[in-house]
């Protein structure tokens, strides 16, 4: 009888012990599934970010994941598939059996994988892109560069050089001449005819309707002839992809995008006339950002015209302050036959001569700048290059000069970019990035609006033992 009691007691004890053991094992399984889900999520989401675009990093120091993965159809579903694949492989790597030949202790499978939020480069008018650029430029010595730039901008704007209507100003004096009218004289046939004015400014004004580059470049045929189809690029492309904008974590980590920093970055990464980059499709990239035309020639021409207007305004202001040069213009105007017959013409003719002189000097300035020289915003007598006699032979009087003091071509470009509308500048800068990346192998259809730098994933895992869990995580380059 005593042995029977011992057997029943042992059976009852073993039942309790085994229940405890199995409960502990099942609790360990639940904890292991949760822990492994965390690890698999971390590995998978970081693996997605590890597929950052290599060329974008190499050329522009930007970290973005291309959702087309070298294909022609960028969409976030491709990234969801990549994330699922990475997580599934880490959940059940090769479906290998356990160390002792038994079944998989966790038997996990990835269920739902969704990416409901992600920020693409072009979101918020390019704020996502510029946030990364601001972060990248954090250690760049910007202080002196920005101080000089803002000082030059202030000088230019303070005297209204960037807004003066030179054509309207000049035409006022031409209208005065028309209103006075030219004197008449009697011919040998007894008829009357107007005395020709023979104003040297007229031949100068005839050049205004022509191309600037043909006047200021020694070899215009050497200008790049590259032409692009702007409709292929992001600022002109319809139906752009859009994410959910700059996420709070990225904004907090990288700070607000800074336009001055962005501009400095562009001059570091993009070429311009005289400093072209081998990687570029359009050779004059900063000129494209300013002008937005589809050829290098047109972009350089537009920038040269703007330079010419600025220089003409500044040079005219200098002429009006120089008594000696004003006297030269007065003497030339007075010597004209028509003026001698009608002295009232002297004053407006003098001013048309001054405008023509300022224009010729400005052509000389642009020639110097494109040749690698320097031109100050405001000149002194020592800086002036042309004489009043140049009005008779403009093309032959322009000379090359790579020296001088003042600002160089790049510094004038910096002022132009600073004064440009920020949205236009950003859109065209993204065009340039797409142009350059598409020239590299495997990236013929690259699109910046298909690239993201941060994303939020909603994930689900299920175990064949009846457990399932969900998780939401956000990862990104910040």
C-alpha positions in Angstrom: 0.0 0.0 0.0 2.8 2.5 0.8 4.4 2.0 -2.7 1.1 2.9 -4.3 0.9 6.2 -2.4 4.4 7.1 -3.6 3.5 6.4 -7.3 0.4 8.5 -7.2 2.2 11.4 -5.4 5.0 11.3 -8.0 2.5 11.3 -10.8 0.8 14.3 -9.4 4.1 16.1 -8.8 5.4 15.4 -12.3 2.1 16.8 -13.8 2.7 20.1 -11.9 6.4 20.2 -12.8 5.8 19.5 -16.5 3.0 22.1 -16.6 5.4 24.6 -15.1 8.2 23.6 -17.6 5.8 23.8 -20.6 4.5 27.2 -19.4 8.1 28.5 -19.1 8.9 27.1 -22.5 5.9 28.7 -24.1 6.6 32.0 -22.3 10.1 31.8 -23.7 8.7 31.2 -27.2 6.5 34.2 -26.9 9.3 36.4 -25.7 11.7 35.0 -28.3 9.1 35.8 -31.1 8.8 39.3 -29.9 12.5 39.8 -29.5 13.2 38.3 -32.9 10.5 40.4 -34.5 12.3 43.5 -33.2 15.7 42.3 -34.5 14.3 41.3 -37.8 12.6 44.6 -38.2 15.8 46.5 -37.4 17.8 44.4 -39.8 15.2 44.6 -42.6 14.6 48.4 -42.4 18.3 49.1 -42.2 18.9 46.8 -45.1 16.4 48.8 -47.2 18.4 52.0 -46.3 21.6 50.2 -47.3 20.3 50.2 -50.8 21.0 53.9 -51.1 21.7 55.2 -54.6 25.5 55.0 -55.1 25.8 57.6 -57.9 23.7 60.1 -56.0 26.0 59.8 -53.1 29.2 59.8 -55.3 28.2 62.9 -57.3 26.1 64.9 -54.8 26.8 63.5 -51.4 23.1 62.7 -50.9 21.6 59.5 -49.3 18.4 58.4 -51.0 16.9 55.1 -51.9 15.6 54.8 -55.5 12.3 53.0 -55.4 12.8 51.9 -59.1 16.0 50.0 -58.1 17.5 50.8 -61.5 14.2 50.2 -63.4 11.8 52.6 -65.1 8.9 52.5 -62.7 9.6 53.9 -59.2 6.9 53.0 -56.7 6.9 52.4 -53.0 5.5 48.9 -53.5 9.0 47.9 -54.8 10.5 48.9 -51.4 7.7 47.0 -49.6 8.7 43.9 -51.5 12.4 44.4 -50.7 11.6 44.9 -47.0 9.4 41.8 -46.8 12.1 39.7 -48.5 14.8 40.9 -46.0 12.6 40.3 -43.0 11.4 36.9 -44.2 14.9 35.6 -44.8 15.9 36.7 -41.3 12.8 35.1 -39.8 13.4 31.7 -41.4 16.9 31.7 -42.9 16.8 28.9 -45.5 14.0 27.1 -43.5 16.8 25.2 -41.7 16.0 22.8 -38.9 17.1 23.5 -35.4 20.4 22.5 -34.0 19.1 19.1 -32.7 17.1 18.3 -35.8 13.7 19.3 -34.4 11.1 21.8 -35.7 11.6 25.5 -35.8 11.0 26.7 -32.2 9.5 30.0 -33.4 8.1 29.2 -36.9 7.7 32.9 -37.8 6.4 34.3 -41.1 6.1 37.9 -42.2 2.5 38.9 -42.8 1.5 42.5 -43.7 4.3 44.9 -44.8 3.1 48.4 -45.5 4.9 51.7 -45.9 2.2 54.3 -45.3 4.6 57.3 -44.9 7.8 58.2 -46.7 9.5 61.4 -47.7 10.8 61.8 -51.3 13.4 64.2 -52.4 11.1 66.6 -54.1 8.5 66.8 -51.3 7.6 70.3 -49.9 9.2 72.1 -52.8 12.4 70.2 -52.4 12.7 70.7 -48.6 13.5 67.1 -48.1 16.5 67.4 -50.5 17.6 70.7 -49.0 17.4 69.3 -45.5 20.0 66.7 -46.3 22.1 69.4 -48.1 22.0 71.6 -45.0 23.2 68.7 -42.9 26.0 67.8 -45.4 27.2 71.4 -45.4 27.2 71.7 -41.7 31.0 71.7 -41.4 31.6 73.9 -44.5 33.3 77.2 -43.6 30.4 79.4 -44.8 30.8 82.5 -42.7 33.2 84.5 -44.9 31.5 83.3 -48.1 28.1 84.3 -47.0 29.2 87.7 -45.6 30.9 88.6 -48.8 27.9 87.5 -50.9 25.3 89.4 -48.8 27.6 92.5 -48.9 27.8 92.4 -52.7 24.0 91.9 -52.9 23.4 94.8 -50.6 25.7 97.1 -52.7 24.0 96.1 -55.9 20.4 96.5 -54.6 21.2 99.6 -52.6 21.7 101.5 -55.9 19.0 99.7 -57.8 21.4 98.3 -60.4 19.3 95.1 -60.6 16.1 96.9 -61.3 17.0 99.9 -63.4 15.1 100.1 -66.7 17.9 101.1 -69.0 16.0 100.8 -72.2 13.2 103.0 -70.9 15.7 105.5 -69.6 17.6 105.7 -72.9 14.4 105.9 -75.0 13.4 109.1 -73.0 16.2 111.0 -74.7 15.6 109.4 -78.1 12.0 110.5 -77.8 13.2 114.1 -77.0 15.3 114.1 -80.2 12.2 112.8 -82.2 10.0 115.5 -80.6 12.5 118.3 -81.5 13.0 117.0 -85.0 16.1 117.4 -87.3 16.8 120.6 -89.1 16.1 120.8 -92.8 18.2 122.1 -95.7 17.6 123.0 -99.3 19.2 120.7 -101.9 20.6 121.8 -105.3 17.2 120.7 -106.8 15.4 123.2 -104.7 13.9 120.5 -102.4 14.3 120.2 -98.7 15.7 117.3 -96.8 16.6 116.6 -93.2 20.2 117.1 -92.1 21.4 113.7 -91.0 22.3 113.5 -87.3 25.1 111.1 -87.8 24.9 110.2 -84.1 27.6 107.6 -83.3 25.2 106.2 -80.7 23.0 104.9 -83.6 25.5 102.3 -84.8 26.0 101.2 -81.2 22.2 100.9 -80.6 22.0 98.7 -83.8 24.1 96.1 -82.0 21.6 95.8 -79.1 19.2 93.5 -80.9 22.0 91.0 -81.8 23.4 88.3 -79.6 25.7 89.3 -76.8 28.0 86.2 -77.1 28.8 86.9 -80.7 30.1 90.3 -79.6 32.1 89.4 -76.5 33.5 86.0 -77.2 36.6 85.5 -79.4 35.5 82.1 -80.5 31.7 81.7 -80.2 31.8 78.4 -82.0 33.6 76.9 -78.9 30.4 77.4 -76.8 28.8 74.1 -75.9 26.0 73.0 -78.3 24.3 70.6 -75.9 20.5 70.5 -76.1 18.1 68.7 -73.8 14.4 67.8 -73.7 13.2 69.7 -70.6 10.0 67.7 -70.5 11.9 64.7 -69.3 13.0 66.4 -66.1 11.4 66.9 -62.8 10.6 70.7 -62.9 8.7 70.1 -66.2 7.5 66.5 -65.8 3.8 66.0 -65.3 2.4 63.5 -62.7 5.3 63.6 -60.3 5.4 61.2 -57.4 4.9 62.6 -53.9 5.5 61.3 -50.5 4.2 62.6 -47.1 6.8 65.4 -46.7 9.6 66.1 -44.4 9.1 64.0 -41.2 9.4 65.6 -37.8 12.4 63.5 -36.8 14.3 64.6 -39.9 13.4 68.2 -39.4 14.6 68.1 -35.8 17.8 66.3 -36.6 18.9 68.3 -39.7 17.3 71.7 -39.0 15.4 73.8 -41.4 16.7 74.0 -45.0 18.9 77.1 -45.5 18.7 78.8 -48.9 22.2 80.4 -48.5 23.7 77.0 -47.7 21.8 75.5 -50.6 23.2 78.1 -53.0 26.8 77.5 -51.7 26.3 73.7 -52.2 25.2 74.3 -55.8 28.4 76.1 -56.7 30.3 73.3 -55.1 28.5 70.6 -57.1 27.6 72.3 -60.4 29.7 73.8 -63.2 29.4 77.1 -65.1 31.1 78.8 -68.0 34.9 78.5 -67.5 34.5 75.9 -64.8 32.6 73.1 -66.5 32.4 69.6 -64.9 33.1 66.4 -66.9 30.1 64.6 -65.3 27.6 67.2 -66.5 25.2 66.9 -69.4 24.5 70.6 -69.8 28.0 72.1 -69.4 26.8 75.5 -68.0 24.7 74.2 -65.1 24.5 77.3 -63.0 23.5 79.2 -66.1 20.7 76.7 -66.6 19.5 77.2 -63.0 19.3 80.9 -63.7 17.8 80.9 -67.2 16.1 77.5 -67.6 16.6 77.2 -71.3 17.1 73.9 -73.2 20.5 74.6 -74.7 23.8 75.7 -73.2 24.1 78.5 -75.7 20.7 80.0 -74.7 21.5 79.7 -71.0 24.8 81.4 -71.3 23.3 84.1 -73.6 20.6 84.9 -71.1 23.1 85.2 -68.3 25.4 87.4 -70.4 22.4 89.7 -71.2 21.6 90.1 -67.6 25.3 90.9 -66.8 25.2 93.4 -69.6 22.2 95.2 -68.1 23.7 95.3 -64.6 27.0 96.6 -66.0 25.3 99.2 -68.2 23.4 100.6 -65.2 26.5 100.8 -63.1 28.6 102.3 -65.9 26.0 104.9 -66.7 25.9 105.9 -63.1 29.7 106.3 -63.2 29.6 108.4 -66.4 27.1 110.8 -64.9 29.5 111.3 -62.0 32.6 111.9 -64.1 32.9 115.5 -65.3 35.7 114.9 -67.8 33.7 112.1 -69.6 30.5 114.2 -69.5 32.5 117.0 -71.2 33.8 114.6 -73.9 30.2 113.5 -74.7 29.1 117.1 -74.8 31.9 118.1 -77.2 31.1 115.2 -79.5 27.4 116.0 -79.5 28.0 119.7 -80.2 30.3 118.9 -83.1 27.5 117.1 -85.0 26.2 119.2 -88.0 22.6 118.8 -87.1 23.2 119.9 -83.6 25.2 122.9 -84.8 22.1 123.9 -86.8 19.7 123.2 -84.0 21.4 123.6 -80.5 18.3 122.3 -78.7 19.4 118.8 -79.8 22.7 119.0 -77.9 21.5 117.9 -74.5 19.5 114.7 -75.6 22.1 113.7 -78.1 24.8 114.0 -75.4 22.8 111.6 -73.2 22.3 109.1 -76.1 26.1 109.2 -76.6 26.6 108.5 -72.9 24.2 105.5 -73.0 26.1 104.2 -76.0 29.4 104.6 -74.3 28.1 102.8 -71.2 26.9 100.0 -73.4 30.3 99.6 -75.1 32.0 99.6 -71.7 29.6 97.0 -70.5 30.3 94.8 -73.5 34.0 95.1 -72.5 33.1 94.2 -68.9 31.2 91.0 -70.0 34.1 90.1 -72.2 36.5 90.4 -69.3 34.3 88.4 -67.0 33.8 85.5 -69.4 37.5 85.6 -70.1 38.3 85.0 -66.4 38.9 88.6 -65.3 37.4 90.8 -62.6 35.1 93.8 -62.8 34.1 95.9 -59.8 30.4 96.7 -59.2 31.3 100.4 -59.2 34.2 101.7 -61.1 36.7 104.5 -60.7 38.6 106.3 -63.5 41.4 103.7 -63.2 38.9 100.9 -63.9 37.4 102.4 -67.0 38.5 100.6 -70.2 37.0 102.2 -73.3 37.4 105.7 -74.9 34.6 107.6 -76.6 36.2 106.8 -79.9 35.2 103.2 -79.5 31.6 104.1 -80.5 32.8 104.2 -84.1 34.2 100.6 -84.1 32.7 98.6 -81.2 33.8 95.1 -82.3 37.3 96.2 -83.0 37.8 98.1 -79.8 36.9 95.3 -77.3 40.0 93.7 -75.9 40.7 90.6 -73.7 41.8 91.2 -70.2 42.0 88.5 -67.5 43.1 90.7 -64.7 41.5 93.6 -62.9 40.0 94.0 -59.5 36.4 93.5 -58.2 34.2 90.5 -58.7 34.8 87.6 -61.1 32.2 85.8 -63.2 31.4 83.3 -60.4 30.7 86.0 -57.9 28.3 87.8 -60.3 26.6 84.4 -60.8 26.3 84.0 -57.0 24.5 87.4 -56.8 22.1 86.3 -59.6 21.3 83.0 -57.9 20.8 84.7 -54.5 18.2 87.1 -56.1 16.4 84.3 -57.9 13.1 82.8 -56.8 13.8 79.9 -54.4 11.3 77.5 -55.9 12.6 78.0 -59.4 16.1 77.6 -58.3 15.3 74.3 -56.4 13.4 72.8 -59.3 16.1 73.5 -61.9 18.8 72.2 -59.5 16.9 68.9 -59.3 16.7 68.9 -63.1 20.5 69.1 -63.2 20.9 66.2 -60.7 18.6 64.0 -62.8 20.5 64.9 -66.0 23.8 63.9 -64.5 22.7 60.7 -62.8 21.0 59.5 -66.0 24.4 59.5 -67.8 25.7 56.8 -65.5 25.2 53.0 -66.2 21.9 51.6 -65.2 20.3 54.9 -64.4 18.8 56.0 -67.7 15.3 56.6 -66.2 16.4 58.0 -62.8 13.9 60.2 -61.1 14.4 62.2 -57.9 10.7 62.1 -57.1 11.1 58.3 -56.9 13.8 58.6 -54.2 13.1 58.6 -50.4 15.3 59.3 -47.4 13.0 58.3 -44.5 10.0 56.0 -44.2 7.6 54.5 -41.7 6.7 50.8 -42.0 3.7 49.0 -40.5 4.6 45.3 -40.0 3.0 42.1 -38.9 4.5 38.7 -38.0 2.7 35.5 -37.4 3.9 32.3 -35.8 2.6 28.9 -36.7 2.1 28.3 -33.0 -0.8 30.7 -33.0 0.8 34.1 -32.1 0.9 37.3 -34.1 2.2 40.7 -33.5 2.2 44.1 -35.2 4.8 46.9 -35.1 5.3 50.4 -36.6 8.7 51.9 -36.9 10.3 54.8 -38.7 13.8 54.8 -40.1 15.7 57.2 -42.2 19.0 59.1 -43.0 18.8 61.6 -40.1 
